[in-house]
């Protein structure tokens, strides 16, 4: 027995050396089982691993097996299901107690006379079963059980070593960046899967690395050798390395952590390119841009500095406030106390007084945006001085054109105006000639008749004065000032000038004006011009296309909170192919010399200034109807 124990102890020592380099299911493990079996004089030794099929069910899988009947076993038996073993065996094994088997149950593990099952624990978990079959010269006494448990403990340490290596490998493979472990000679001892993805990688390159500064504990240095090796592939992999020590505090090797920063550098390069392009665009966009928060400017472009006339120093919010003219309180208020709830763009127009260039006009757009996870005011400024000047010139030209159109209309209606003045003059002449003739004839003039004549003369003079006043107002060149006006006044003024002329031409006028209307926002003279153009066109169409039953009507009223004017006739209407062009400038269907083609175009622009619309359609009486709408101002005064 003593010799057998000594032989087994010797086998344990040799087994430790074998297992230090062994992996699961390799030749070294088979040799260990062989030494265990021969030293304990058994016919067979098996090592089974406990493998779980799910959280509750497991089986015992053969890892290695030795038999005295055949030195090597080419194929391992099928796994044993845990339910095939006696329940009390499972209980004993889980409690780290060996199991001695007898009789027919031993056949499950290939034994014919006796059997010893030894539990192998790894990190306090039941993981393997070591079995010894058929002790040939003795029974399975306490000594054999102790020797078996010793062998199981050795295999438990081996299993723990294998499990630690597997866990370390899984941890390294989980690291997304390349990791290398090198020994003191520069050879690769371990690496993770991430390093295989590095272009140009090969173990030959890494094997050339010289290990330096690994003699001092806790030495860490930046190693660029690997980066240089991969530089020809366009990869930038700076590495951090640290020293690894063994249990005797001797330098064992180094571990290298490498990071592929190619993508990051490409992103940074693209970011710089985008930022440069963005700055170039905003600097040459021709508008000033400023980003500020409370009392601090976060960003401004070169164009804004040009607006302020400041160069060579940083612009402050106070500089910007001083630049804005003091007569712009709304804009100054916006910058002094900006609202943090400006979700929609806010538009401003303001002026600044430049010492060299004089008064300049600007248009600004302000909005709250997110900047560095905090709200900020983004403001864009555009110099609209030239646009203002051009708009002013265009407006003056438009007003001048309207004035010329009014004069043209007066020229067309000259005969009617002369008739309006001639009729009261004839009345005055008849009264005065009658008085003079009666004096020459020696009539006795009744005082009451004389005063009646004077009263008639006064009325006729007042009538002529009204006509002249209307003509003067209509013909004068105004600046298009808007005011609250009664549209009916414009209609009445036009017909006070030319109403009699329509009667002289046999044109029947129907006037239906709604009383007590709310005013509209507009210019009285301009509205008179629109009505004048429409009724003059109607009169000309009636004279050309109708000999009898000539009719013109004009209506006013309100609907849908808007004022409307309707001017219609029963002349000839407008063909469909021509109606779409009647408001175009210089478009006319009249003979040369009888129209400029500007009347309706000017009328449309005037109505647009009133924020209204003008439309035309053919009516059921054979003529054309023009329909004007404009919003009411709401002022009953």
Secondary structure as UniProt FT lines:
FT   HELIX           2..19
FT   TURN            20..21
FT   TURN            24..25
FT   HELIX           27..40
FT   STRAND          42..52
FT   STRAND          58..67
FT   TURN            68..69
FT   STRAND          80..81
FT   HELIX           82..84
FT   HELIX           87..94
FT   TURN            95..96
FT   STRAND          99..101
FT   HELIX           103..109
FT   STRAND          115..122
FT   TURN            123..124
FT   STRAND          125..135
FT   HELIX           142..174
FT   STRAND          179..183
FT   TURN            184..185
FT   STRAND          188..191
FT   HELIX           193..197
FT   TURN            199..200
FT   HELIX           203..207
FT   TURN            217..218
FT   STRAND          220..223
FT   HELIX           225..229
FT   HELIX           231..233
FT   STRAND          239..245
FT   TURN            247..248
FT   STRAND          251..258
FT   HELIX           262..283
FT   STRAND          288..293
FT   TURN            294..295
FT   STRAND          296..300
FT   HELIX           302..308
FT   HELIX           317..323
FT   TURN            326..327
FT   HELIX           329..336
FT   TURN            340..341
FT   STRAND          346..354
FT   TURN            355..357
FT   STRAND          358..371
FT   TURN            372..373
FT   STRAND          374..383
FT   HELIX           385..412
FT   HELIX           414..440
FT   TURN            441..442
FT   HELIX           447..475
FT   STRAND          483..485
FT   HELIX           487..504
FT   TURN            505..506
FT   STRAND          507..513
FT   STRAND          520..522
FT   HELIX           524..545
FT   STRAND          550..559
FT   TURN            560..561
FT   STRAND          562..569
FT   HELIX           576..579
FT   TURN            580..583
FT   TURN            585..586
FT   TURN            592..593
FT   HELIX           599..609
FT   TURN            610..611
FT   STRAND          613..618
FT   TURN            620..621
FT   STRAND          624..632
//
